[in-house]
Structure formats: structure tokens, C-alpha cells
Amino acid sequence: MSPPQDIRATPSNSERAVSTSFGQQLSTSPSAAFHTPTASQGSWPGHLVQRAASEKQLKPFNTQDVKILLLENVNKSGQEILKKQGYQVEALKTSLPEDELIEKIKDVHVIGIRSKTKLTEKVLSKANNLLVVGCFCIGTNQVDLDYAARQGIAVFNSPFANSRSVAELVIAEIIVLARQLGDRSNEMHRGTWNKVSAKCWEIRGKTLGIVGYGHIGSQLSVLAEAMGMNVIYYDVVTLMALGTARQVPTLDDLLNEADFVTLHVPDLPETRNMISTKQFEQMKTGAYLINASRGSVVDIAALIKAMNGGKVAGAALDVYPHEPAANGDYFNATLNSWGDELRNLNNIILTPHIGGSTEEAQRAIGIEVSEALVRYINQGITLGSVNLPEVQLRSLTLEEENTARVIYIHKNVPGVLRRVNEILGDHNVDKQISDNRGDVAYLMADISKVQVGEIKDLYESLEGLSSRIATRVLY
């Protein structure tokens, strides 16, 4: 098998500087990282292209083949990036039942999932060789992040690559709800001609209330304003408005004023059932609700009651508290007790979690997450990790012979650096960086004048420390 190749370019800190919403760590567009200009294009200065070409290929001393398992039909763009590295890639189109997942995950070094696969402590505890998890989606609540961190397993996601797709879906749903297009379409399919204008509206001049002004919410804000809507938003942090949008101080203020309410928040204890009976009472009579964030955010039984009572004129749901694990006739009262009643409502759009399901979004997600995995596997770079400290050292070059990169993930306790440096002290430490995230710390060091035969002793010495969570040596 050919050795893994280093990724050509890594994003700079300036490329990753973005606003955050509801405490999420968000990274930047993958376009900055997955198009590496050639010298003939003139997009980079010549010395940077030359430096990228001279980067040293690294490999783990104790792992011959990197085995990767991809589930849930990860986009071909991501598969190709991983296969070109020479990794062993197995790609399945579906998620797996827990017992099959446990059996499959035992020997893999990398697993890539989307939203349906649940990587619980029970599953992760059976992963003997797992280095890293790639979530080819926005959310990471399907992974036990704390347990993964305590085992030294990095987790990466794509926090924004499908933002435009979700924003466009919401705009479409606003118009469809305002014009009752879903009901008219269903009637025509049944052969009924029902030409009406009562309670059908233009969206121009109406107020859109956005809950969560992160990547999706802010893009939606721009699109809605371009269509003539007034935009207000609520977020737990103060964020700069785009265009003429206006931040309001409380959720109640937003609900009192908005004609359309759209939700773009993560699944957190404070966001679960954040829209329930009390919040529906605060909304305007005849307002509309859209949820393309997480199924836990809306109390759907309360929504059904609000729609039957005429308080809410229409709703669009793309996410649900319990979602089927595969395509098929599974969205019924067995899965969610209110399923049948929800489907029988008028002016309601129900979609199967397709907010980010466009060719463009899935390609971008595939590229962004796969490149993060390659950077981590080949170089130990954790930029963009959602559960480990974000640490980066510049790539080793071909001129740096007899140099190894030591990665030591450890418990954040006193005295660790002294013990590590005692082990590294027989060699010249060219570069070193360390950072912690809670109880877990991440150290990277490049050491020179080390022979291949010495790497095993170095590795075993680090493995023997009581603070050790995981050790990797790349050379």
C-alpha cells in the first residue's frame, strides 16, 4: 500500500475566524482549503507553492494500513479524497444496527457517519483502534463527545457547508406556507379545483423572526431581506446584524413581533422544547413556524394543538424527535405517538430531514470533513475538532530528515510536560505546542536527530506514563 499523502494546504487562522451562535465552534468555508492553486494559476506566491510541494509525507510507525468505514452514503467527493491517500476505505449506503456497528468498528481507525448512526459510549468502547470520527453533517449530538475525548478520539464535523441549502429551503417554505401551496397541490392531485385567495399572502413587508443567527440564520437573513421582508433575530450572544436586520433582546420579543418564526439552534439542554405551549401563546395569531434545526426544539404535541386552535396558521418541519433509520414507510404513530395527527393537519409541510440534502452541500461536506480527517491522520492537526483542543504545527519539509512528530493526548494533570520532555530530552525538540480542553490535553512536538530504530522506545516510554490517553508518532 502506498503511504498516506499529506494534505497540500491547511486553512490559516484568519480563514477560520467566524461568528458563533449558541456556543457552537464554527469553521469557515471549505473553498479556502479544497482548491489548491497551481503555480501557473498565479493565485499563490511562488515560494508558497514551492513550500507545499516540499512537504514531507508522514506515516505512523505502528500502523501499516489505515482502515476507514464510511456509513450512510457519504458523498463520493469525500470518498475519493480518502482513497487517494491510500487508505483502505469501506463505504456503505446505510447506517447499521448497534450490534453490527459494534462488530464493524472493532478494527477501524476512522469512521465517517451522518446523522442516523449513534456512536454511544457502548459502541465507542468496542473500537480498539479508532483515532478519529468524521461527522459528515452539521450536528454532532449523535456522538458521545466527552467519552470520545477521554479515549483520545478526535471528532470533526462540517458546521456550515450546507448553510445555503438550508436557508434556501426555508425561503421556499415561507412562500409555500404563505400561499397554502401544499394544500392546493394536494387538492389538485385528488382532482379538486379550489381557487381561493383568503388567508394567502405575499411575504413582502412581513416580519421574519430568526432564532439563532449563526451561519444559516445570517444567510437566511440576507435572502429574506432581498425579498422585501423585515428581519429580526434572537441569539444568546450579541451578533452584528447583516443588512437592516435587527437583534431583539428576548425570545418573547421575537415571538410577539414575527409573522414567520424559523429556528436555527443546536440540540442543547436549554433548546429542548424551547417552543412549546407558552411560546405559541406569545406568537401572533395566524403566524407560521418553521423548524429545520433539531427535532427536540419544538414540542410537536403543543404545535398540533396550536394549529388546531387557529393560533398557528401553518408550519414546516424538517426534523423530528424520532426519525427513521432508513428510507421507507416508517414515519407513523409507532415512531412518534402524534405522527398520524400531525400528517392530517392543513397547511403543514413535512420533509424527511433534507435541509442540507443538495448535491452542492453534500459535495462540500464530503470535501471539508475528509480533508480534516486527512490532516489529522497524516499530521495530527486538530483544527476544527469539536471535542479536542485545536492544535496545529507547520508541516515538516523534505529537508527535515530524521525528524518525527510526537502526538501525546493526555489527562490534564500537573507534571505531564516535565515527564514528556524528560523522554524527549535526548533529542532536539524543534517545535512544540500544547493546549487543553477541560480534562483532556493535546501535545504536539517535532523532534529531530531521531533514528527510525529509536521510535519504538520513544513510543513505549510515552505509553508508559500514567497520564497517557493516546500516543501517536509520525515520521
Buried (B, 14 or more C-beta within 10 A) or exposed (E): EEBBBBBBBBBEEEBBEBBBBBEBBBBBBBEBBBEEBEBEEEEBEEEEBEBBEEBBBBBBBEBEEBBBBBBBBBBEBBBEBBBBBBBBBEBBEEBBEEEEBBEBBEEBBBBBBBBBBBBBEEBBEEBEEBBBBBBBBBBBBBBBBEBBBBBBBBBBBBBBBBBBBBBBBBBEBBEBBBBBBBBBEEEEEEEEEEEEEEEEBEBEEBBBBBBBBBBBBBBBBEBBBEBEBBBBBBBBEEBEBBEEBEBBEEBBBBBBBBBBBBBBBBBBEEBBBBBBEEBBEBBBEEBBBBBBBBBBBBBBBBBBBBBEEEBBBBBBBBBBBEBBBEEEEBBEEEEBEBBEBBEEBEBBBBBEBEBBBBEEBBBBBBBBBBBBBBBBBBBBBBBBBBBBBBBBBEBBEEEBEEBBBBBBBBBBEEEBBEBBEEBBEEBEBBBBEBBBBEEBBBBBBBBBEBEEEBBEEBBEBBEEBEBBBBBBBBB
